[in-house]
């Protein structure tokens, strides 16, 4: 049985966020400044919501990856800072639209925008953020960067559509699941990692390697997200545990579980999906099911496999501080608690 890397609440020292963020700390500060500046508007609601978003924090994993990849390729300019802020704006817009679709009330322990101001204003804000991000990306004149971002954004939207169409479906297959998360999550990671290869002088082969690195890391990130819905505490997640199941999202630990259990235990999961609540089934009953069948450990093993795959891609590059940081990032993803 695969070791569950999420079993220990305290990550090992090598996986602390500072170890891979410190190398680009100054540029992350600059990225946050650009991010905040582009949330300003003479439209009062956008200005108010922009301040709320900017103060909301976040791990900034995608911008950090872009900045580390830029350092790995020898870039040191304002251009990669712009693109890092663009990626965070796109990610933020995606989260806003996700919260609307999911009717979510909490995100990172704070009240969601849709819960504060309603769906109508909030969905338009998400649209505004997407448009602002693309306008920013155009500022350096590299259309292939914009094309890469457009492709990633389109894939994310397709992934969300596929996921929503299969919401609550107990017959969702493992192949379907990976097809959805590849579009919904992995493509933006891949874009963030590979965009620096499009900054002149372009390095196409390096870009392909970084794209594969980001895709594997993004898949790992989503698998860990699925696990945290079962294993983390609400204070760590910033939202209730088992929120995915309550929202009708059939994640990999349960996809693997259902074919292995009898009709009576299978019915427990089906009732939560039908009710979109724990009115008839206690959360503890679902947790006991996945723990008894070992599917959390199995998914953790898959996440470790994608983390190893990401690290292996980096062997293409000569040793450097940026490569060391990128090699550490999969460990951080595996051991995160939020």
C-alpha positions in Angstrom: 0.0 0.0 0.0 1.4 3.4 -0.9 2.5 5.8 1.8 0.1 8.6 2.4 2.2 11.8 2.4 -0.7 13.7 3.9 -0.8 11.7 7.1 1.5 14.0 9.1 0.1 17.4 9.8 3.6 19.1 9.9 5.6 18.9 6.6 9.3 18.0 6.7 11.6 21.0 6.7 12.5 20.6 3.0 8.9 21.2 2.0 8.4 24.5 3.7 7.0 27.3 1.5 9.9 29.6 2.2 12.4 27.2 0.6 11.0 27.5 -2.9 9.5 31.0 -2.6 12.6 32.8 -1.2 14.5 32.6 -4.4 11.9 34.8 -6.1 10.6 36.7 -3.1 11.4 40.1 -4.4 9.7 39.4 -7.7 6.7 38.0 -5.9 6.3 41.2 -4.0 6.5 43.1 -7.4 4.0 40.7 -8.8 1.6 41.4 -6.0 2.0 45.2 -6.6 1.2 44.7 -10.3 -1.8 42.5 -9.4 -3.2 45.1 -7.0 -2.6 48.0 -9.4 -4.6 46.2 -12.1 -7.5 45.6 -9.8 -8.0 49.4 -9.5 -11.0 50.9 -11.4 -13.2 54.0 -11.6 -16.1 51.6 -11.3 -16.9 51.6 -7.5 -17.9 47.9 -7.3 -14.7 46.8 -9.1 -12.6 49.0 -6.9 -14.2 47.7 -3.7 -14.1 44.0 -4.8 -10.6 44.4 -6.1 -9.4 45.6 -2.7 -11.1 42.6 -1.1 -9.5 40.2 -3.5 -6.0 41.7 -3.1 -6.3 41.4 0.7 -7.4 37.8 0.4 -3.9 36.3 0.1 -3.3 33.0 -1.5 -0.3 30.7 -2.0 0.7 32.3 -5.3 2.1 29.0 -6.5 1.4 29.6 -10.2 3.2 33.0 -10.3 6.1 31.6 -8.3 6.4 28.8 -10.8 6.5 31.3 -13.7 9.1 33.4 -12.0 11.3 30.4 -11.1 11.0 29.1 -14.7 12.1 32.6 -16.0 15.1 32.5 -13.6 15.9 29.0 -14.8 16.0 30.3 -18.4 18.1 33.3 -17.5 15.4 36.0 -17.7 15.5 39.0 -15.3 13.1 41.8 -16.3 9.7 43.3 -15.6 8.2 41.1 -18.3 8.0 37.9 -16.3 6.5 39.9 -13.4 3.7 41.1 -15.7 3.0 37.5 -16.8 3.1 36.2 -13.2 0.4 38.8 -12.3 -1.6 37.8 -15.4 -1.6 34.2 -14.4 -2.8 35.1 -10.9 -5.6 37.2 -12.3 -6.7 34.4 -14.5 -6.6 32.0 -11.6 -8.6 34.5 -9.4 -11.2 34.9 -12.1 -11.6 31.1 -12.3 -12.0 30.9 -8.5 -14.7 33.6 -8.6 -16.7 31.7 -11.3 -16.2 28.4 -9.4 -17.6 29.9 -6.2 -20.7 31.1 -8.1 -21.3 27.7 -9.7 -20.7 25.9 -6.4 -22.8 28.4 -4.4 -19.8 28.6 -2.1 -19.9 30.8 1.0 -16.2 30.4 2.1 -12.9 30.7 0.2 -9.6 30.6 2.2 -11.6 31.2 5.4 -13.2 34.4 4.1 -16.7 35.1 2.8 -16.8 34.7 -1.0 -17.6 37.6 -3.3 -20.8 36.0 -4.6 -22.0 35.5 -1.0 -21.2 39.2 -0.2 -22.5 40.8 -3.4 -24.5 38.3 -5.3 -24.0 36.3 -8.5 -24.8 39.0 -11.0 -22.1 41.5 -10.0 -19.6 38.7 -9.3 -19.8 36.9 -12.6 -19.3 40.2 -14.4 -16.2 40.9 -12.2 -14.8 37.5 -13.2 -15.3 38.5 -16.9 -13.6 41.8 -16.2 -10.6 40.0 -14.7 -10.2 37.7 -17.6 -10.2 40.7 -20.0 -7.9 42.7 -17.9 -5.4 39.8 -17.7 -5.3 39.4 -21.5 -4.9 43.2 -22.0 -1.9 43.1 -19.6 -0.4 40.1 -21.4 -0.5 42.1 -24.7 1.5 44.9 -23.1 4.8 43.3 -24.1 3.8 42.6 -27.6 4.4 38.8 -27.7 1.2 37.3 -29.2 2.4 33.7 -28.7 2.3 34.4 -24.9 -1.3 35.6 -25.2 -2.1 32.6 -27.4 -0.7 30.3 -24.7 -2.8 32.0 -22.0 -5.9 31.9 -24.2 -5.5 28.2 -24.8 -5.0 27.5 -21.1 -8.1 29.6 -20.2 -10.2 27.9 -22.9 -9.1 24.5 -21.6 -10.0 25.4 -18.0 -13.4 26.5 -19.1 -13.9 23.3 -21.0 -12.8 21.4 -17.9 -15.4 23.2 -15.8 -18.1 22.5 -18.4 -17.3 18.8 -18.4 -17.2 18.7 -14.7 -20.5 20.5 -14.3 -22.2 18.3 -16.8 -21.1 15.2 -14.8 -21.9 16.8 -11.4 -23.3 14.1 -9.1 -22.6 11.3 -11.6 -21.7 8.2 -9.7 -20.6 6.5 -12.9 -17.8 9.0 -13.5 -14.8 6.9 -14.6 -11.1 7.3 -13.7 -10.3 8.3 -17.3 -13.0 10.9 -17.3 -11.8 12.3 -14.0 -8.2 12.7 -15.3 -9.5 14.2 -18.6 -11.4 16.8 -16.6 -8.6 17.8 -14.2 -6.0 17.9 -17.0 -8.1 20.7 -18.5 -9.4 22.3 -15.3 -6.1 22.5 -13.4 -3.1 21.2 -15.1 -3.2 23.4 -18.2 -2.8 26.6 -16.3 0.2 25.1 -14.3 1.7 24.1 -17.7 1.2 27.6 -19.1 2.7 29.3 -16.1 5.8 27.1 -16.3 6.3 27.3 -20.1 5.5 31.0 -20.8 9.1 32.1 -19.9 10.4 30.0 -22.8 8.4 32.3 -25.2 10.3 35.4 -23.9 13.1 36.2 -26.5 15.4 34.5 -27.1 12.8 31.7 -27.3 13.7 28.2 -26.2 11.1 25.8 -27.7 12.6 22.5 -26.4 12.9 23.9 -22.9 9.4 25.2 -23.1 8.1 21.7 -24.0 9.9 20.2 -20.9 8.6 23.0 -18.7 5.1 22.4 -20.0 5.3 18.7 -19.1 6.7 19.6 -15.7 3.8 22.0 -15.1 1.2 19.5 -16.3 2.5 16.8 -14.0 2.7 19.2 -11.1 -0.8 20.5 -11.7 -2.2 17.0 -11.8 -0.4 16.3 -8.5 -1.8 19.6 -7.1 -5.4 18.5 -7.9 -5.0 15.0 -6.5 -3.8 16.6 -3.2 -6.8 19.0 -3.3 -9.0 15.9 -3.5 -7.2 14.3 -0.5 -7.4 17.5 1.6 -11.2 17.5 1.3 -11.0 14.3 3.3 -7.9 14.7 5.5 -7.5 18.4 6.4 -9.2 20.3 9.1 -11.7 23.1 8.3 -9.3 25.7 9.9 -6.6 24.6 7.4 -8.8 24.4 4.3 -10.7 27.6 4.9 -13.9 25.8 4.0 -15.9 22.8 5.4 -14.4 19.3 5.1 -16.1 17.1 2.5 -17.3 20.2 0.6 -16.6 18.6 -2.7 -18.9 15.7 -2.1 -21.6 18.0 -0.7 -21.4 20.1 -3.9 -21.8 17.0 -6.0 -18.2 16.6 -7.0 -17.2 13.0 -7.4 -13.5 13.0 -6.7 -10.9 10.2 -7.2 -11.0 8.6 -3.7 -14.7 8.0 -4.2 -14.4 7.0 -7.8 -12.0 4.2 -6.8 -14.1 3.3 -3.8 -17.6 2.6 -5.3 -16.8 -0.4 -7.4 -15.2 -2.1 -4.3 -18.1 -1.8 -1.9 -21.5 -3.4 -1.6 -24.8 -1.7 -2.5 -25.6 -0.6 1.1 -22.3 1.3 1.5 -22.5 2.6 -2.0 -25.9 4.0 -1.2 -24.3 6.2 1.5 -22.3 8.1 -1.1 -25.3 8.3 -3.5 -27.5 9.9 -0.8 -25.1 12.7 -0.1 -24.8 13.4 -3.9 -28.6 13.4 -4.2 -29.2 15.6 -1.2 -26.2 17.9 -1.6 -26.0 17.7 2.1 -25.3 15.4 5.0 -28.9 15.3 6.1 -29.2 11.5 5.9 -25.5 10.5 6.1 -23.0 11.8 8.6 -19.6 13.0 7.2 -17.9 10.5 9.5 -19.6 7.6 7.7 -18.0 8.7 4.4 -14.6 9.2 6.0 -14.8 5.7 7.6 -15.6 4.2 4.1 -12.6 5.7 2.3 -10.3 4.9 5.3 -11.4 1.3 5.4 -10.9 0.8 1.7 -7.5 2.5 1.5 -8.4 4.8 -1.4 -6.9 7.8 0.2 -3.5 6.0 0.3 -4.0 5.0 -3.3 -4.6 8.5 -4.5 -1.7 9.7 -2.4 0.5 7.2 -4.2 -0.7 8.6 -7.5 0.1 12.1 -6.4 3.6 11.0 -5.4 4.0 9.5 -8.9 3.1 12.7 -10.6 5.4 14.6 -8.3 8.3 12.3 -9.2 7.4 12.7 -12.9 7.6 16.5 -12.6 11.1 16.3 -10.9 12.3 13.9 -13.6 11.5 16.4 -16.3 13.9 18.9 -14.7 16.9 16.7 -15.4 16.9 18.3 -18.9 18.4 21.5 -17.3 21.8 22.0 -15.8 22.1 22.3 -12.0 21.1 25.8 -10.7 19.3 27.4 -7.7 16.2 27.8 -9.8 16.2 24.1 -10.8 16.7 23.2 -7.1 13.6 25.3 -6.2 11.5 23.8 -8.9 12.6 20.3 -7.7 11.4 21.2 -4.2 8.0 22.5 -5.4 6.4 19.0 -5.9 7.3 18.2 -2.2 5.6 21.4 -1.1 2.5 20.5 -3.1 2.5 17.0 -1.6 2.8 18.1 2.0 0.6 21.2 1.9 -2.4 21.4 4.2 -4.5 24.0 2.5 
